[in-house]
Amino acid sequence: MEKLIFRKLITDITLRALIITFSLGLIVWIIQAVNHLDFVIDDGHNFQIYFFFNLYNFPKIIHRILPFVFAISLFFELLKYEKNNELLIFWTNGISKMKLIKNLINFTIIVTLIQIIIGSFLSPSSQYKARLFLKESNMDFLPNLIKQGKFIDTISGLTIFINEKTKDNSFKNIYIQEGEFSNFKENNNQIIYAKEGYLIDSDKKLFRLLDGKIVGTNNNRLVSFEFDKIDYDLSKFSSKSIKKPKLQEISSLKLIKCSYSLYFEKIYLDDLFICEKNKLKNLNQELYKRFIKPIYLPILTLICCFLFTFSKEQMNYTFKTIKVFLSIFSILVISEILLRYIEASNIYFLLLISVPLIIYFTIYIFLINKVKYG
């Protein structure tokens, strides 16, 4: 009987958490997707790349909102049980408040492990895949970027200016600058001017230019020649979207190795990022988000369990309920504030690990005494 009762409570909490997580996560995902529209509007990627890039970032959203969602789900589910007198089922079946608290803590430990897995493995991996997906893409949406009277410089190493765009999708007075023309040491720099041009292949990445002139550099000398017709390949260029992985996209194992090497003043080399002393603060902050913040979940559960120390029949029930809710919010704020105070010191970082443990055991002792003698 006890197992069935506990199973129902855990199932109700889980279902509420899942509904809120995916509902809130979807809202955040849509807002984030709107902010990423510049991949199409400004950077020339197609909508398939845009969709998959945002899809790969969904685990990051889940990781960010899960602590808040879990605490809110547990809080309101326990309130519902109290309101519907369902907690009496526990007490009448001989289940003590101590046993209920311990079972909720055990359940929270499982949620904490899931949060660590998402934050330290799934989220970085999916974000890195999104970055690779962007890196391997090309300028599929370039034709829509070309507008008359506007410089197009979203393509890395290329600037295009169109003076006029006709109704039949041809262009007049075309200016193309490839590379940094001010640097005469580069032999691949050139300026192309054409009186007319149009995109000719099915993917519209081949620019046919008519009646123009090319000015370039060769061995620090200017060279130029005129042409009647040339085909200029645009597929070799990529957008200026950031394609190098960010710190939050690096695997946890690499970050730990880097942090360990910096602490013991050893050299750690990696192809994805540079492991250097000036990045230690950001490195520790990222490790904190992945491994330390989830430890606050059991603390949130303990605070929610203070709802067992009073009942709805009491005059100040609403006030006490609000106090519990504000305490939950305070712990969430503390976990975020401590992130700001992480410095480039592994010793200081280790000290911050003890903070949630101290808070946990302090609240646990206070709660147990409250349940026993309250």
C-alpha positions in Angstrom: 0.0 0.0 0.0 2.8 2.4 0.9 4.5 1.8 -2.5 1.2 2.6 -4.3 0.8 5.8 -2.3 4.3 7.0 -2.9 4.1 6.0 -6.6 1.0 8.1 -7.1 2.6 11.2 -5.5 5.8 10.8 -7.5 3.8 10.3 -10.7 1.7 13.4 -10.0 4.8 15.5 -9.4 6.5 14.1 -12.5 3.6 14.7 -14.8 3.1 18.2 -13.6 6.9 18.9 -14.0 6.9 17.4 -17.5 3.9 19.5 -18.6 5.3 22.7 -17.2 8.8 21.9 -18.6 7.8 21.3 -22.1 5.2 24.1 -22.1 7.6 26.7 -20.7 10.5 25.2 -22.7 8.5 25.5 -25.9 7.7 29.2 -25.2 11.4 29.9 -24.5 12.4 27.9 -27.6 10.1 29.9 -29.8 11.4 33.2 -28.4 15.0 32.1 -28.9 14.1 30.9 -32.5 12.8 34.3 -33.3 16.0 35.9 -32.0 18.0 33.5 -34.3 16.1 34.6 -37.4 19.2 36.7 -38.4 20.7 33.4 -39.6 18.2 33.6 -42.5 17.7 37.4 -42.7 21.3 38.5 -42.3 23.5 35.5 -42.7 22.0 33.8 -45.7 21.3 30.3 -44.3 18.2 28.4 -45.3 15.3 27.5 -43.1 16.4 23.9 -42.7 19.7 25.0 -41.1 17.8 27.5 -39.0 15.3 24.8 -37.7 17.9 22.2 -36.8 20.2 24.8 -35.2 17.4 25.8 -32.8 16.3 22.2 -32.3 19.8 21.2 -31.1 19.6 24.0 -28.6 16.5 22.7 -26.9 18.3 20.6 -24.2 20.1 23.8 -23.1 16.7 25.4 -22.4 15.5 22.3 -20.4 18.7 22.4 -18.3 18.1 26.1 -17.5 14.5 25.9 -16.5 14.4 22.4 -14.8 15.3 23.5 -11.2 12.6 26.2 -11.2 10.0 23.9 -12.8 10.8 21.0 -10.4 10.5 23.2 -7.3 7.3 24.8 -8.5 5.8 21.4 -9.4 6.6 19.9 -6.0 5.4 23.0 -4.2 2.0 23.1 -5.9 1.5 19.3 -5.9 2.0 19.2 -2.1 -0.4 22.2 -1.8 -3.0 20.3 -3.8 -2.6 17.2 -1.7 -3.1 19.3 1.4 -6.1 21.1 0.0 -7.8 17.7 -1.1 -6.9 16.1 2.2 -4.8 13.5 0.4 -1.9 13.9 2.8 -4.2 12.3 5.4 -3.9 9.1 3.4 -0.2 9.0 4.2 -0.8 9.6 7.9 -3.7 7.2 8.3 -1.6 4.4 6.6 1.1 4.8 9.2 3.5 6.8 6.9 5.3 9.3 9.0 6.4 12.7 7.8 10.0 11.7 8.3 9.5 8.7 5.9 7.7 10.9 3.3 10.5 13.5 3.4 13.2 10.8 2.9 11.3 9.4 -0.1 11.0 12.8 -1.6 14.7 13.4 -1.1 15.5 10.0 -2.8 13.3 11.0 -5.7 15.0 14.4 -5.9 18.5 12.7 -6.0 17.3 10.9 -9.2 16.1 14.2 -10.7 19.5 15.8 -9.7 21.4 13.1 -11.5 19.2 13.7 -14.6 19.9 17.4 -14.4 23.7 16.7 -14.2 23.5 14.4 -17.2 21.6 17.0 -19.2 23.9 19.9 -18.2 27.2 18.1 -18.4 26.7 15.7 -21.4 23.5 16.2 -23.4 23.3 20.0 -23.6 27.0 20.6 -24.5 26.9 17.8 -27.1 23.7 19.0 -28.7 25.0 22.6 -28.8 28.3 21.4 -30.4 26.3 19.5 -33.0 24.3 22.7 -33.7 27.6 24.6 -34.2 28.9 21.9 -36.5 25.7 22.0 -38.5 26.2 25.7 -38.9 29.8 25.4 -39.7 29.2 22.8 -42.5 26.5 24.9 -44.0 26.9 27.3 -46.9 25.0 30.4 -48.2 21.8 28.8 -49.4 19.7 31.9 -49.0 22.0 34.4 -50.7 19.7 35.6 -53.5 17.3 37.1 -51.0 20.1 39.0 -49.3 21.0 40.8 -52.5 19.2 44.1 -52.6 19.8 47.2 -54.7 21.6 50.1 -53.1 22.8 48.1 -50.2 26.3 46.7 -49.3 26.1 43.0 -48.5 28.9 42.1 -46.1 27.4 39.1 -44.2 29.6 36.8 -46.3 33.1 36.2 -44.9 35.7 37.7 -47.2 33.3 39.2 -49.6 31.4 42.5 -50.1 28.7 42.9 -52.8 27.0 46.1 -53.9 24.2 46.2 -56.4 23.1 49.5 -57.9 19.9 48.2 -59.5 17.9 45.0 -59.5 15.5 44.6 -62.5 12.2 42.8 -62.6 13.6 39.8 -64.4 16.1 39.2 -61.5 19.1 40.6 -63.3 21.4 43.2 -61.8 22.9 46.5 -63.0 26.2 48.1 -62.0 27.7 45.3 -59.8 30.5 45.9 -57.4 32.3 42.9 -55.7 35.2 43.2 -53.3 36.9 39.9 -52.4 39.2 39.9 -49.4 40.7 42.9 -47.6 41.8 45.1 -50.5 43.7 47.4 -48.2 46.2 44.6 -47.5 48.3 44.5 -50.6 50.3 41.5 -49.3 47.4 39.2 -50.0 47.3 37.8 -53.6 43.7 36.8 -53.4 42.3 40.3 -53.1 40.4 41.7 -56.0 37.7 44.1 -57.0 35.2 43.3 -59.8 33.0 45.7 -61.5 30.3 44.6 -64.0 27.7 46.6 -65.9 25.2 43.6 -65.7 24.9 40.2 -64.0 22.5 37.4 -63.0 22.4 34.2 -61.0 22.4 31.2 -63.4 22.5 27.8 -61.8 19.6 26.0 -60.0 21.0 26.8 -56.5 21.7 30.4 -57.6 25.3 30.4 -56.4 26.9 31.1 -59.7 27.0 34.8 -60.6 27.4 35.5 -64.4 28.9 38.9 -64.9 28.9 40.8 -68.2 31.0 43.7 -69.6 33.2 44.5 -66.6 36.7 44.9 -65.2 38.8 43.1 -62.5 41.4 44.9 -60.4 43.6 42.7 -58.2 47.0 42.3 -56.5 49.8 40.0 -57.5 53.2 40.2 -55.7 52.3 43.5 -54.2 51.5 44.9 -57.6 48.2 46.0 -59.1 46.9 44.1 -62.1 43.7 44.7 -64.1 41.9 43.3 -67.1 38.5 43.7 -68.8 36.1 40.9 -69.6 32.9 40.4 -71.7 31.6 37.5 -69.6 32.8 35.6 -66.5 31.1 33.2 -64.1 31.8 34.1 -60.4 31.4 31.2 -58.0 29.7 32.2 -54.7 29.5 28.7 -53.2 33.1 28.9 -51.9 32.1 31.6 -49.4 30.5 31.1 -46.0 28.7 33.4 -43.7 30.1 35.4 -40.8 28.1 33.3 -38.3 30.3 32.3 -35.3 31.4 28.8 -36.1 34.0 28.2 -33.4 32.5 26.3 -30.5 31.8 28.4 -27.3 32.8 27.3 -23.9 29.3 25.9 -23.1 29.5 23.7 -26.2 32.8 22.0 -25.0 32.5 18.6 -23.4 32.7 18.4 -19.6 35.7 16.1 -19.7 37.7 18.6 -21.7 36.8 21.4 -19.3 37.8 19.3 -16.3 41.1 18.4 -17.9 41.8 22.0 -18.7 40.9 23.2 -15.2 43.1 20.4 -13.7 46.0 21.4 -15.9 45.7 25.1 -15.1 45.6 24.3 -11.4 48.8 22.3 -11.5 50.3 24.6 -14.1 50.5 22.0 -16.8 49.9 22.4 -20.5 46.7 21.1 -22.0 46.2 21.4 -25.8 42.9 21.0 -27.6 41.7 21.6 -31.1 38.4 23.2 -30.1 39.5 25.8 -27.6 42.6 27.4 -26.0 43.2 26.3 -22.4 44.8 29.4 -20.8 44.9 31.0 -17.4 42.7 34.0 -18.4 39.8 31.7 -19.2 39.9 29.9 -15.8 37.1 32.1 -14.4 34.7 31.3 -17.3 35.8 27.7 -17.1 34.9 27.4 -13.4 31.6 29.2 -14.0 30.7 26.7 -16.7 31.6 23.7 -14.4 29.6 25.3 -11.6 26.5 25.5 -13.8 26.9 21.8 -14.9 27.8 20.1 -11.6 27.2 22.4 -8.6 23.8 24.1 -9.4 22.0 20.8 -9.6 23.0 20.1 -6.0 20.5 22.8 -5.0 17.6 20.6 -6.1 17.5 18.6 -2.8 17.6 21.9 -0.9 14.5 23.0 -2.8 12.8 19.8 -1.9 13.6 20.2 1.8 12.1 23.7 1.7 8.9 22.3 0.1 8.7 19.7 2.9 8.1 22.5 5.4 4.5 22.4 4.0 4.2 19.3 6.2 4.8 21.3 9.4 1.5 23.1 9.2 -2.1 22.5 7.9 -4.7 24.4 6.1 -6.8 24.7 9.3 -4.4 27.1 10.8 -5.2 30.8 10.7 -1.8 31.8 9.2 -1.7 29.0 6.6 -1.5 31.3 3.6 1.2 33.4 5.2 3.3 30.3 6.0 2.8 29.0 2.4 4.0 32.3 1.0 7.1 32.1 3.2 7.9 28.7 1.8 7.5 29.9 -1.7 9.7 32.9 -1.1 12.3 30.6 0.4 12.3 28.5 -2.7 12.8 31.7 -4.8 15.6 32.8 -2.5 17.5 29.6 -2.9 17.2 29.8 -6.7 18.5 33.4 -6.5 21.4 32.4 -4.3 22.5 29.7 -6.7 22.6 32.3 -9.5 24.4 34.9 -7.4 27.2 32.6 -6.4 27.9 32.0 -10.0 28.8 35.7 -10.4 31.4 35.4 -7.6 33.3 32.6 -9.0 36.9 33.7 -9.6 39.9 32.3 -11.4 40.9 30.1 -8.4 40.2 26.4 -8.1 40.5 26.7 -4.3 37.8 29.3 -4.2 35.8 27.1 -6.6 36.1 24.2 -4.2 34.9 26.4 -1.3 31.7 27.3 -3.3 31.0 23.6 -3.6 30.6 23.4 0.2 27.9 26.2 0.2 25.0 24.1 -1.0 26.1 21.2 1.3 26.1 23.5 4.3 22.7 25.0 3.4 21.3 21.5 2.9 22.4 20.0 6.2 21.4 23.2 8.1 17.9 23.1 6.6 17.6 19.3 7.0 18.4 19.5 10.8 16.0 22.3 11.3 13.2 20.5 9.3 13.7 17.2 11.1 13.5 19.0 14.5 10.4 20.8 13.3 8.7 17.6 12.3 9.7 15.7 15.4 8.9 18.4 18.0 6.7 20.8 16.0 
